[in-house]
Each structure stands twice: as structure tokens, then as C-alpha cells.
């Protein structure tokens, strides 16, 4: 081309060099490359009704995606992105010693982690004080707490760092939320001066721990009380959380997780609005917690589908467009962590974190790579925190609205998951709702079948686990981390144990019991529990007062298993015992 004609070369015409190819052209070329295998072999079934195909085209773009920040919120809850915006980095904080947990919070805040996910131990979640003999057989898998004073060090660290706090108190969430509020009050701050979530999620607690210390009906009745209290005292607090982590750990597919999330959310809304809470208020005080596995396109689409389904629920109920936007806290999957060759967990966490961000998570927790072995050390926590920085500052994901938007595959999978998830949600509703599905064992059987299919994929090698079922190191020296035991906290628990309550404290506990019996849904239960804990009541005593004359609810907890556990057991001894991490 001469210099005189060079201006005609712009804009370039790619068709001149790369002729347009049709789907049939692709099919023919793909079939030739498969050397006799079927083209259908390239399609991977995630679960019945949802498959990931090898090719997607413009014909797969659904009409439901909309615009970023607009209903049905498939493309996220924000209309724009900005370097200072994006997701909030959150660290799981489950060290048994509240003082050490506070140091974890302070350390994370120095690395720009702005949220603490405060997980209480099994005894506290069941309404038991640490000195209670019944707690001796329970795992120490979180912060050990028997009083508001116990929580002082970690709450002080949270306040000093300006960190949001997301509480995870299991079936004893009322007493433990009250303990956190009372701990702030004892230090001169308003009880509601917290940012984050009180995390009241009784159905997830029943699924994971198999126990609700207040009983099922009373626990559900208390939803309205917690919402009303946050409306009056905690303007920056979500009251209720819907977690699918127990179902995920039991082997649920993405479709089952979506169905359980929506069924739980609907049940909670029924309870709160029936008690007089305004519809939009109930919606805005509820958030979701969703684990993110290692199947990148499915996990991105799962978060998008969750928002689409929830927007449909809110719209059908008469809620405003603003109330249709679900707040989603994503966490990298503890099911995918390995104890063998745990360094590969850094890569798994990267995939999960990217999927969470691309899927539009508002809050993201990256679990440390050594979290399945025992208590993660400073290095593990630092790497988890740094991953947020890399994805935000180097990959610039915080600058992009809906990073996955427009992908034919992601858009189609979003629709497929939403459709299949809605059908599964309807099936739960027809069976009597999520509580009936848990109590009757139907959900357990469905999850067991899903787990069996997943186990078959793992055992056949079709779904390899790097470092465990694929490329294992026979000479690997296992990594070790400390695992907390009940003996580690027995001395402190015995020292903190008190005698019978005095007259003033007994009156405070009686006030808790009267408020719980009345169940007016006006925040008085949580208010009286805070007063009792601020006066020196124990967490166990407040739990007993909330329960009243009723009986705790108990079912066999859903099984929780990591994908690699069975294969690691074949390698013999030398690893630390199974520990938390989720």
C-alpha cells in the first residue's frame, strides 16, 4: 500500500483477514479435532438440568440481565464502579482467645481488611457457658465467650480499627449479639454503634449444628425482634443473615444452594412481616452468605442468579426496586481446602475470590490456605488479605461494573441456574418449606444424593484435586498448625465462672424471659438481653432465659466434608486433626 493510500486502512476490516465463521463451521472443526470422540463429550453437567457447554453464542444472551445497579440486579447492585468502591474485604476471626482474636482484627485492618467475621465456638452457639460441663465434649471452633466482659478485647480492637463486624452466633445468636452490644455499652459506646450484621440465622444453625437452644418456633419468632431492634438502634446493621454454607458443606449443587437460600429468605420474611415489620424494612435488614467453590463460570453465575431470584421474590411481594437489591457476602469454599499440599489452596482461593468479585459480591472473605489444618498463622492470614489487594489494586476489579457482563456463557448460565433454582425452591415450598425439609429429613436425602454424585466425580478422576488426587507428592512433609482444645480454655472458664445471680441480676434475667414469652417483635427481647449481659449475666444464663419453659430443637446436623478428606485419610497419619475453616 502506498503512503498516499494508507489512510484507507483505518478502521481495519477483520473480515478481510478472518472470515466470519458459523456455529456449523465450529462444530465441524471441533469434531475433526476430537479424533472420533463425540462432540457431546465436551459438555460438562454440573447437576441435573444445568450443564456447561463448550460454545455459547449471541443467541444465548437472555433478556433478564438488565443494567448494572438496576432490577433484576443480575449485573450487581452498583450502577458504576470506582477505584475506592467495589467489595469490602472481610476476615474470618475464630481464634478461641478473644484477646488474640482482637490482635487478628488489628493485624487485618493494617492490611486494609475492613470487616471481621466473628465466629463463636460450639459451646457458645449452643447456649452453654465455657465452664458448663456439657461443653467439654464440644469442639473449640471459634471465639470462646461466656460474658460480655469476655468480648471486651476483640470488640475494643474492632472499634479501634473502625472495622465492621459480622457475628456468627449459631442458634444462640440473640444472646451473643446482645453480648457484643453490651461489650460496646460497657465501654461507653451506644449498644447499636456497630456496622455489619448481627447474623441471626436459626435455620442455618439448625442445619449445621443440629441444635437451636431456644427451640425452632421461638427462634423464628425472634426474627422480628432483632429486625426491630436494629431499626431503632443499629442503622448500619443487617439483622438477619441467610447462609447456604451448611448445605454447601453437605454436598449441595449450586442449584440446591440457590433453592435453600431463597426458601430460607422467604420463610424469614413471612415471620418478620407477620409480626408487623414493614415489608421494605424486612428486606433491607436481610443479607446472604454464599460460599464460592472452584467451578469458575458456575460460581460467578450462581451469585448473579441469587440476586435475580431474590429480586423476583421482592417484586412479587410488592417490595420497592431499592429493596430488591440483595446484599451478598461471599466466602471462598472451605469444602475445597486441602490439608495435603495446602499451598495449592492459594490458587483455589484466587479462583474463588475472582468468581466472588466477578459475580458481584458486596463483601468477600478469603479463607487462609492453612485453615483446614488448624488455626491459620500470620502468614496464612496475610496471604488471604493480600489477595484482596492484588485483585483490587493490580487487577483493578474494583474499577469495573459487572466484570463478567456480556459473556455469553455467564449470561446463559445465570439464566439456567435461576430457572433451575426457582423450580427447586418451588419444590421445597410444596413440601412445606425449608424448616419442614430439614426436620423431615427430605433435604438431607437430596443433599446426600448430590454429594454421592460429586464423590463419584472425584473418585473417577473426572474432577481432580491438585496435590491430592492429581500430582501428589509421596514425600510430602505435612504442614502443621495448632488445633484448639477444650483444655486450652478450661482454666479461664473456671476462673470466670460465677455463683448464683444476685437479686438485681435475677430480675434482669426475668425481664428477658418475660419479653421472650411475649414475643412482641418490637426489639424488647434483645434490649433486655443486652441489659442483663451488661449487668453481669452469663451468655448461658441469658440463653436459658430466652428459651423459657420450652425445649431446645435438635436434629442430626447435616454432614460437613471437604472434597479431599477421604483421599487424605488414605495417606495415613501425620496430619493435624480435622479443624474448622468453615
MARVEXSE-270115 format. One record per residue (C-alpha): x, y, z; residue number from 1; residue in one letter. Coordinates in nm, 2 decimals. Example, Ala and Ser with C-alpha at 12.3 -4.5 7.8 and 13.67 -1.06 7.14 Angstrom:
u	v	w	seq	type
1.23	-0.45	0.78	1	A
1.37	-0.11	0.71	2	S
//
This chain:
u	v	w	seq	type
0.00	0.00	0.00	1	X
0.14	0.34	-0.09	2	X
0.17	0.62	0.15	3	X
-0.10	0.80	-0.04	4	X
-0.35	0.52	0.02	5	X
-0.26	0.44	0.38	6	X
-0.54	0.64	0.53	7	X
-0.79	0.39	0.38	8	X
-0.65	0.12	0.61	9	X
-0.85	0.25	0.91	10	X
-1.07	0.13	1.05	11	X
-0.94	-0.22	0.99	12	X
-1.17	-0.48	0.84	13	X
-1.12	-0.80	1.03	14	X
-1.35	-0.99	0.78	15	X
-1.09	-0.94	0.52	16	X
-0.83	-1.14	0.72	17	X
-1.06	-1.35	0.94	18	X
-1.38	-1.46	0.76	19	X
-1.68	-1.49	0.98	20	X
-1.74	-1.85	1.10	21	X
-2.08	-2.00	1.17	22	X
-2.17	-2.24	1.45	23	X
-2.17	-2.52	1.20	24	X
-1.82	-2.43	1.09	25	X
-1.71	-2.45	1.46	26	X
-1.89	-2.79	1.50	27	X
-1.72	-2.93	1.20	28	X
-1.37	-2.81	1.31	29	X
-1.43	-2.93	1.67	30	X
-1.55	-3.27	1.55	31	X
-1.23	-3.32	1.34	32	X
-1.01	-3.23	1.64	33	X
-1.18	-3.49	1.87	34	X
-1.04	-3.78	1.68	35	X
-1.36	-3.99	1.69	36	X
-1.50	-3.88	2.02	37	X
-1.84	-3.72	2.04	38	X
-1.89	-3.35	2.04	39	X
-2.13	-3.40	2.34	40	X
-1.82	-3.52	2.54	41	X
-1.72	-3.15	2.57	42	X
-2.04	-3.07	2.77	43	X
-1.99	-3.09	3.14	44	X
-2.30	-3.15	3.35	45	X
-2.29	-2.95	3.68	46	X
-2.61	-3.10	3.81	47	X
-2.93	-3.24	3.65	48	X
-3.07	-2.96	3.43	49	X
-2.76	-2.74	3.43	50	X
-2.46	-2.81	3.20	51	X
-2.16	-2.61	3.09	52	X
-2.14	-2.63	2.71	53	X
-1.82	-2.58	2.50	54	X
-1.97	-2.30	2.29	55	X
-2.21	-2.01	2.36	56	X
-2.33	-1.75	2.11	57	X
-2.52	-1.43	2.09	58	X
-2.84	-1.64	2.09	59	X
-2.77	-1.74	2.45	60	X
-2.80	-1.38	2.58	61	X
-3.11	-1.36	2.79	62	X
-3.33	-1.06	2.84	63	X
-3.32	-1.07	3.22	64	X
-2.98	-0.92	3.29	65	X
-3.08	-0.56	3.27	66	X
-2.83	-0.28	3.35	67	X
-2.57	-0.27	3.64	68	X
-2.74	-0.14	3.95	69	X
-3.10	-0.20	3.82	70	X
-3.35	-0.47	3.87	71	X
-3.32	-0.77	3.85	72	X
-2.96	-0.70	3.97	73	X
-2.80	-0.98	3.78	74	X
-2.53	-0.74	3.69	75	X
-2.47	-0.62	4.05	76	X
-2.62	-0.37	4.29	77	X
-2.40	-0.08	4.18	78	X
-2.46	0.12	3.86	79	X
-2.09	0.23	3.84	80	X
-1.75	0.13	3.97	81	X
-1.48	0.34	4.12	82	X
-1.13	0.27	4.25	83	X
-1.24	0.33	4.61	84	X
-1.56	0.12	4.57	85	X
-1.61	-0.24	4.49	86	X
-1.63	-0.51	4.76	87	X
-1.54	-0.50	5.13	88	X
-1.26	-0.73	5.24	89	X
-1.36	-0.94	5.54	90	X
-1.15	-1.18	5.75	91	X
-1.29	-1.48	5.94	92	X
-1.19	-1.45	6.30	93	X
-1.23	-1.77	6.51	94	X
-0.94	-1.78	6.75	95	X
-1.07	-1.91	7.08	96	X
-0.90	-1.64	7.29	97	X
-1.08	-1.30	7.25	98	X
-0.76	-1.11	7.31	99	X
-0.58	-1.30	7.03	100	X
-0.89	-1.26	6.81	101	X
-0.86	-0.88	6.87	102	X
-0.50	-0.90	6.76	103	X
-0.61	-1.07	6.44	104	X
-0.86	-0.79	6.38	105	X
-0.59	-0.52	6.43	106	X
-0.35	-0.70	6.21	107	X
-0.60	-0.74	5.93	108	X
-0.71	-0.37	5.95	109	X
-0.35	-0.27	5.88	110	X
-0.38	-0.47	5.55	111	X
-0.70	-0.28	5.45	112	X
-0.94	-0.55	5.56	113	X
-1.25	-0.36	5.67	114	X
-1.47	-0.64	5.81	115	X
-1.44	-0.90	6.08	116	X
-1.65	-1.22	6.06	117	X
-1.66	-1.31	6.43	118	X
-1.74	-1.68	6.47	119	X
-1.82	-1.81	6.82	120	X
-1.73	-2.16	6.94	121	X
-1.97	-2.46	6.95	122	X
-2.05	-2.43	7.32	123	X
-2.15	-2.06	7.29	124	X
-2.35	-2.13	6.98	125	X
-2.55	-2.39	7.18	126	X
-2.62	-2.16	7.47	127	X
-2.36	-2.31	7.70	128	X
-2.10	-2.12	7.91	129	X
-1.74	-2.23	7.88	130	X
-1.74	-2.37	8.23	131	X
-2.06	-2.58	8.18	132	X
-1.97	-2.95	8.20	133	X
-2.18	-3.01	7.89	134	X
-1.94	-2.81	7.68	135	X
-1.65	-3.04	7.75	136	X
-1.73	-3.27	7.45	137	X
-1.77	-2.98	7.20	138	X
-1.51	-2.86	6.96	139	X
-1.34	-2.53	7.02	140	X
-1.40	-2.39	6.67	141	X
-1.45	-2.02	6.74	142	X
-1.42	-1.74	6.99	143	X
-1.49	-1.88	7.35	144	X
-1.73	-1.65	7.52	145	X
-1.93	-1.67	7.84	146	X
-2.00	-1.30	7.91	147	X
-1.99	-0.95	7.77	148	X
-1.67	-0.89	7.95	149	X
-1.51	-1.18	7.76	150	X
-1.57	-1.00	7.43	151	X
-1.41	-0.68	7.55	152	X
-1.07	-0.72	7.38	153	X
-1.20	-0.82	7.04	154	X
-1.48	-0.55	7.04	155	X
-1.22	-0.29	7.15	156	X
-1.00	-0.39	6.86	157	X
-1.29	-0.37	6.62	158	X
-1.38	-0.02	6.75	159	X
-1.02	0.10	6.73	160	X
-0.98	-0.02	6.37	161	X
-1.32	0.11	6.26	162	X
-1.40	-0.24	6.13	163	X
-1.74	-0.37	6.05	164	X
-1.84	-0.69	6.24	165	X
-2.04	-0.98	6.11	166	X
-2.15	-1.20	6.40	167	X
-2.19	-1.58	6.37	168	X
-2.36	-1.70	6.69	169	X
-2.54	-2.00	6.56	170	X
-2.86	-2.10	6.74	171	X
-2.76	-1.87	7.03	172	X
-2.73	-1.56	6.81	173	X
-2.96	-1.35	7.03	174	X
-2.76	-1.38	7.34	175	X
-2.43	-1.35	7.16	176	X
-2.54	-1.04	6.96	177	X
-2.65	-0.90	7.30	178	X
-2.31	-0.98	7.45	179	X
-2.14	-0.79	7.16	180	X
-2.37	-0.49	7.21	181	X
-2.33	-0.50	7.59	182	X
-1.95	-0.51	7.55	183	X
-1.96	-0.19	7.35	184	X
-2.20	-0.03	7.60	185	X
-1.97	-0.12	7.89	186	X
-1.70	0.08	7.71	187	X
-1.92	0.39	7.68	188	X
-2.04	0.34	7.32	189	X
-2.40	0.31	7.22	190	X
-2.51	-0.06	7.21	191	X
-2.61	-0.03	6.84	192	X
-2.29	0.15	6.74	193	X
-2.18	-0.13	6.52	194	X
-2.15	-0.17	6.14	195	X
-2.21	-0.51	5.98	196	X
-2.46	-0.78	6.08	197	X
-2.60	-0.95	6.39	198	X
-2.62	-1.26	6.18	199	X
-2.94	-1.42	6.32	200	X
-2.99	-1.73	6.11	201	X
-3.17	-2.00	6.31	202	X
-3.23	-2.24	6.02	203	X
-2.87	-2.25	5.91	204	X
-2.77	-2.30	6.27	205	X
-3.01	-2.60	6.29	206	X
-2.87	-2.74	5.97	207	X
-2.50	-2.70	6.07	208	X
-2.50	-2.76	6.45	209	X
-2.82	-2.96	6.47	210	X
-2.93	-2.75	6.77	211	X
-3.14	-2.45	6.84	212	X
-3.12	-2.37	7.22	213	X
-3.44	-2.16	7.21	214	X
-3.65	-2.41	7.01	215	X
-3.75	-2.37	6.65	216	X
-4.07	-2.17	6.68	217	X
-3.93	-1.93	6.93	218	X
-3.61	-1.88	6.73	219	X
-3.82	-1.79	6.42	220	X
-4.04	-1.56	6.63	221	X
-3.73	-1.37	6.74	222	X
-3.65	-1.27	6.38	223	X
-3.89	-0.97	6.40	224	X
-3.74	-0.87	6.74	225	X
-3.39	-0.85	6.60	226	X
-3.50	-0.65	6.29	227	X
-3.70	-0.41	6.51	228	X
-3.40	-0.35	6.74	229	X
-3.17	-0.27	6.46	230	X
-3.41	-0.03	6.31	231	X
-3.42	0.17	6.63	232	X
-3.06	0.13	6.75	233	X
-2.84	0.00	6.47	234	X
-2.89	0.19	6.14	235	X
-2.58	0.04	5.99	236	X
-2.66	-0.32	6.09	237	X
-2.82	-0.61	5.90	238	X
-3.03	-0.81	6.15	239	X
-3.08	-1.14	5.96	240	X
-2.85	-1.35	5.76	241	X
-2.93	-1.63	5.51	242	X
-2.63	-1.87	5.49	243	X
-2.60	-2.16	5.24	244	X
-2.27	-2.27	5.39	245	X
-2.42	-2.58	5.58	246	X
-2.58	-2.70	5.25	247	X
-2.27	-2.64	5.05	248	X
-2.06	-2.84	5.30	249	X
-2.31	-3.12	5.29	250	X
-2.25	-3.15	4.91	251	X
-2.52	-2.92	4.76	252	X
-2.50	-2.82	4.40	253	X
-2.53	-2.46	4.30	254	X
-2.90	-2.51	4.22	255	X
-2.97	-2.66	4.57	256	X
-2.78	-2.38	4.73	257	X
-2.99	-2.12	4.55	258	X
-3.31	-2.30	4.64	259	X
-3.22	-2.32	5.01	260	X
-3.12	-1.96	5.01	261	X
-3.45	-1.84	4.86	262	X
-3.66	-2.08	5.07	263	X
-3.49	-1.96	5.39	264	X
-3.52	-1.59	5.29	265	X
-3.89	-1.63	5.22	266	X
-3.95	-1.81	5.55	267	X
-3.78	-1.53	5.74	268	X
-3.98	-1.26	5.55	269	X
-4.30	-1.44	5.64	270	X
-4.21	-1.44	6.00	271	X
-4.10	-1.08	6.03	272	X
-4.38	-0.93	5.83	273	X
-4.64	-1.14	6.01	274	X
-4.51	-0.98	6.33	275	X
-4.58	-0.63	6.19	276	X
-4.24	-0.54	6.04	277	X
-4.29	-0.33	5.72	278	X
-4.20	-0.52	5.40	279	X
-3.92	-0.30	5.27	280	X
-3.77	-0.28	5.62	281	X
-3.76	-0.66	5.64	282	X
-3.59	-0.69	5.30	283	X
-3.33	-0.42	5.37	284	X
-3.23	-0.58	5.71	285	X
-3.16	-0.92	5.55	286	X
-2.83	-1.03	5.38	287	X
-2.70	-1.35	5.22	288	X
-2.38	-1.55	5.29	289	X
-2.27	-1.77	4.99	290	X
-1.97	-2.00	4.96	291	X
-1.78	-1.99	4.64	292	X
-1.63	-2.32	4.50	293	X
-1.37	-2.38	4.23	294	X
-1.60	-2.41	3.93	295	X
-1.54	-2.06	3.80	296	X
-1.83	-2.00	3.55	297	X
-2.09	-2.17	3.77	298	X
-1.99	-1.98	4.08	299	X
-1.99	-1.64	3.90	300	X
-2.34	-1.72	3.76	301	X
-2.46	-1.85	4.10	302	X
-2.42	-1.51	4.27	303	X
-2.59	-1.34	3.97	304	X
-2.87	-1.59	3.98	305	X
-2.92	-1.54	4.36	306	X
-2.98	-1.17	4.31	307	X
-3.22	-1.23	4.02	308	X
-3.42	-1.48	4.22	309	X
-3.43	-1.26	4.52	310	X
-3.54	-0.96	4.32	311	X
-3.82	-1.17	4.18	312	X
-3.93	-1.26	4.54	313	X
-3.93	-0.90	4.65	314	X
-4.11	-0.78	4.34	315	X
-4.38	-1.05	4.37	316	X
-4.43	-0.95	4.73	317	X
-4.48	-0.58	4.65	318	X
-4.14	-0.45	4.76	319	X
-3.97	-0.15	4.60	320	X
-3.69	-0.17	4.34	321	X
-3.44	-0.05	4.60	322	X
-3.54	-0.33	4.83	323	X
-3.49	-0.59	4.55	324	X
-3.11	-0.55	4.57	325	X
-2.97	-0.83	4.77	326	X
-2.65	-0.78	4.98	327	X
-2.42	-1.08	4.93	328	X
-2.13	-1.19	5.15	329	X
-1.92	-1.44	4.95	330	X
-1.66	-1.67	5.11	331	X
-1.41	-1.90	4.94	332	X
-1.52	-2.26	4.99	333	X
-1.39	-2.45	5.30	334	X
-1.51	-2.76	5.11	335	X
-1.24	-2.71	4.86	336	X
-0.95	-2.67	5.11	337	X
-0.69	-2.94	5.13	338	X
-0.46	-3.04	5.42	339	X
-0.22	-3.21	5.18	340	X
-0.02	-2.98	4.96	341	X
-0.20	-2.69	5.11	342	X
-0.01	-2.43	4.91	343	X
-0.24	-2.51	4.62	344	X
-0.52	-2.37	4.83	345	X
-0.38	-2.02	4.74	346	X
-0.47	-2.09	4.38	347	X
-0.81	-2.22	4.47	348	X
-0.87	-1.91	4.69	349	X
-0.77	-1.69	4.39	350	X
-1.03	-1.86	4.17	351	X
-1.30	-1.84	4.43	352	X
-1.22	-1.47	4.51	353	X
-1.22	-1.38	4.15	354	X
-1.55	-1.56	4.10	355	X
-1.70	-1.38	4.40	356	X
-1.60	-1.04	4.27	357	X
-1.70	-1.11	3.91	358	X
-2.03	-1.23	4.05	359	X
-2.09	-0.90	4.22	360	X
-2.03	-0.99	4.59	361	X
-2.06	-0.69	4.82	362	X
-1.84	-0.85	5.09	363	X
-1.57	-1.11	5.04	364	X
-1.39	-1.34	5.28	365	X
-1.09	-1.53	5.16	366	X
-1.01	-1.82	5.39	367	X
-0.64	-1.87	5.47	368	X
-0.47	-2.15	5.28	369	X
-0.39	-2.34	5.60	370	X
-0.74	-2.30	5.75	371	X
-0.82	-2.67	5.72	372	X
-0.52	-2.78	5.92	373	X
-0.58	-2.58	6.23	374	X
-0.56	-2.22	6.34	375	X
-0.41	-2.03	6.05	376	X
-0.09	-1.85	6.13	377	X
0.01	-1.49	6.05	378	X
0.15	-1.59	5.71	379	X
-0.18	-1.76	5.60	380	X
-0.39	-1.47	5.71	381	X
-0.15	-1.22	5.54	382	X
-0.17	-1.41	5.21	383	X
-0.55	-1.41	5.23	384	X
-0.56	-1.04	5.29	385	X
-0.31	-0.97	5.02	386	X
-0.53	-1.14	4.76	387	X
-0.79	-0.87	4.80	388	X
-0.52	-0.61	4.74	389	X
-0.39	-0.79	4.43	390	X
-0.74	-0.82	4.28	391	X
-0.82	-0.46	4.36	392	X
-0.50	-0.27	4.30	393	X
-0.33	-0.49	4.04	394	X
-0.62	-0.65	3.85	395	X
-0.84	-0.34	3.90	396	X
-1.15	-0.54	3.95	397	X
-1.29	-0.26	4.17	398	X
-1.29	-0.03	3.88	399	X
-1.52	-0.24	3.67	400	X
-1.90	-0.26	3.69	401	X
-2.00	-0.63	3.63	402	X
-1.67	-0.77	3.51	403	X
-1.85	-1.08	3.37	404	X
-2.12	-0.89	3.20	405	X
-2.18	-0.97	2.83	406	X
-2.01	-1.31	2.84	407	X
-2.25	-1.54	2.65	408	X
-2.16	-1.83	2.88	409	X
-2.20	-1.64	3.21	410	X
-2.53	-1.48	3.10	411	X
-2.68	-1.81	2.98	412	X
-2.56	-2.00	3.30	413	X
-2.71	-1.72	3.51	414	X
-3.05	-1.78	3.35	415	X
-3.02	-2.16	3.36	416	X
-2.93	-2.16	3.73	417	X
-3.20	-1.91	3.81	418	X
-3.46	-2.12	3.63	419	X
-3.35	-2.45	3.79	420	X
-3.30	-2.29	4.13	421	X
-3.65	-2.14	4.12	422	X
-3.80	-2.48	4.03	423	X
-3.61	-2.64	4.32	424	X
-3.73	-2.36	4.55	425	X
-4.09	-2.43	4.45	426	X
-4.04	-2.80	4.53	427	X
-3.92	-2.70	4.88	428	X
-4.23	-2.48	4.93	429	X
-4.46	-2.76	4.81	430	X
-4.30	-2.99	5.07	431	X
-4.40	-2.75	5.35	432	X
-4.10	-2.51	5.35	433	X
-3.73	-2.52	5.44	434	X
-3.79	-2.59	5.81	435	X
-4.01	-2.89	5.73	436	X
-3.75	-3.01	5.47	437	X
-3.48	-3.00	5.75	438	X
-3.69	-3.16	6.02	439	X
-3.84	-3.43	5.80	440	X
-3.50	-3.53	5.65	441	X
-3.61	-3.48	5.29	442	X
-3.34	-3.21	5.23	443	X
-3.07	-3.43	5.39	444	X
-3.16	-3.72	5.14	445	X
-3.14	-3.48	4.84	446	X
-2.81	-3.34	4.95	447	X
-2.67	-3.69	5.02	448	X
-2.75	-3.78	4.66	449	X
-2.58	-3.47	4.53	450	X
-2.28	-3.55	4.75	451	X
-2.27	-3.90	4.61	452	X
-2.26	-3.77	4.25	453	X
-1.98	-3.53	4.35	454	X
-1.79	-3.81	4.52	455	X
-1.82	-4.02	4.21	456	X
-1.67	-3.74	4.00	457	X
-1.38	-3.71	4.24	458	X
-1.31	-4.08	4.27	459	X
-1.32	-4.13	3.89	460	X
-1.07	-3.86	3.84	461	X
-1.30	-3.65	3.62	462	X
-1.28	-3.38	3.89	463	X
-0.91	-3.39	4.01	464	X
-0.78	-3.22	4.32	465	X
-0.43	-3.10	4.25	466	X
-0.18	-3.22	4.51	467	X
-0.42	-3.48	4.64	468	X
-0.57	-3.69	4.37	469	X
-0.36	-3.54	4.09	470	X
0.02	-3.49	4.12	471	X
0.05	-3.58	4.48	472	X
0.39	-3.56	4.65	473	X
0.47	-3.90	4.81	474	X
0.75	-3.75	5.01	475	X
0.54	-3.45	5.13	476	X
0.61	-3.34	5.48	477	X
0.27	-3.23	5.62	478	X
0.22	-2.88	5.73	479	X
0.12	-2.84	6.10	480	X
-0.09	-2.58	6.27	481	X
-0.22	-2.58	6.63	482	X
-0.57	-2.70	6.70	483	X
-0.75	-2.56	7.00	484	X
-0.89	-2.80	7.25	485	X
-1.13	-2.75	7.54	486	X
-0.84	-2.79	7.79	487	X
-0.69	-2.47	7.64	488	X
-0.98	-2.27	7.78	489	X
-1.07	-2.46	8.09	490	X
-0.86	-2.25	8.33	491	X
-1.00	-1.92	8.21	492	X
-1.35	-2.06	8.21	493	X
-1.32	-2.19	8.56	494	X
-1.19	-1.85	8.68	495	X
-1.48	-1.67	8.51	496	X
-1.75	-1.90	8.64	497	X
-1.97	-1.72	8.90	498	X
-2.22	-1.84	9.16	499	X
-2.59	-1.79	9.17	500	X
-2.70	-1.45	9.04	501	X
-2.79	-1.17	9.29	502	X
-3.14	-1.02	9.32	503	X
-3.07	-0.75	9.06	504	X
-2.93	-0.99	8.81	505	X
-3.21	-1.23	8.86	506	X
-3.46	-0.95	8.79	507	X
-3.28	-0.87	8.47	508	X
-3.30	-1.23	8.36	509	X
-3.66	-1.25	8.45	510	X
-3.72	-0.94	8.22	511	X
-3.55	-1.13	7.94	512	X
-3.78	-1.43	7.99	513	X
-4.10	-1.21	8.00	514	X
-4.00	-1.04	7.68	515	X
-3.93	-1.37	7.50	516	X
-4.26	-1.52	7.62	517	X
-4.45	-1.22	7.49	518	X
-4.26	-1.21	7.15	519	X
-4.40	-0.87	7.06	520	X
-4.14	-0.83	6.78	521	X
-4.05	-0.48	6.90	522	X
-3.69	-0.53	7.00	523	X
-3.76	-0.58	7.37	524	X
-3.60	-0.93	7.38	525	X
-3.27	-0.81	7.25	526	X
-3.29	-0.49	7.46	527	X
-3.35	-0.68	7.78	528	X
-3.08	-0.93	7.69	529	X
-2.83	-0.65	7.65	530	X
-2.92	-0.51	7.99	531	X
-2.88	-0.84	8.16	532	X
-2.54	-0.91	8.00	533	X
-2.42	-0.55	8.08	534	X
-2.53	-0.62	8.44	535	X
-2.30	-0.93	8.45	536	X
-2.52	-1.22	8.34	537	X
-2.36	-1.50	8.15	538	X
-2.43	-1.59	7.79	539	X
-2.57	-1.93	7.91	540	X
-2.80	-1.77	8.16	541	X
-2.94	-1.53	7.90	542	X
-2.99	-1.82	7.66	543	X
-3.18	-2.01	7.92	544	X
-3.40	-1.71	7.99	545	X
-3.47	-1.66	7.62	546	X
-3.57	-2.03	7.59	547	X
-3.80	-2.01	7.89	548	X
-4.00	-2.33	7.96	549	X
-3.96	-2.46	7.60	550	X
-3.73	-2.73	7.48	551	X
-3.43	-2.69	7.25	552	X
-3.47	-2.81	6.90	553	X
-3.24	-3.09	6.78	554	X
-3.18	-3.28	6.46	555	X
-2.88	-3.47	6.33	556	X
-2.66	-3.20	6.18	557	X
-2.60	-3.20	5.81	558	X
-2.27	-3.37	5.74	559	X
-1.98	-3.13	5.66	560	X
-1.70	-3.28	5.45	561	X
-1.41	-3.14	5.25	562	X
-1.37	-3.28	4.90	563	X
-1.02	-3.41	4.97	564	X
-1.08	-3.56	5.32	565	X
-1.14	-3.92	5.21	566	X
-0.83	-3.92	4.99	567	X
-0.61	-3.76	5.25	568	X
-0.72	-4.03	5.50	569	X
-0.57	-4.29	5.27	570	X
-0.23	-4.13	5.31	571	X
-0.22	-4.23	5.67	572	X
-0.14	-4.04	5.99	573	X
0.08	-3.73	6.02	574	X
-0.18	-3.46	5.97	575	X
-0.34	-3.24	6.24	576	X
-0.70	-3.35	6.32	577	X
-0.98	-3.20	6.12	578	X
-1.03	-2.84	6.22	579	X
-1.26	-2.56	6.13	580	X
-1.22	-2.34	5.83	581	X
-1.59	-2.31	5.77	582	X
//
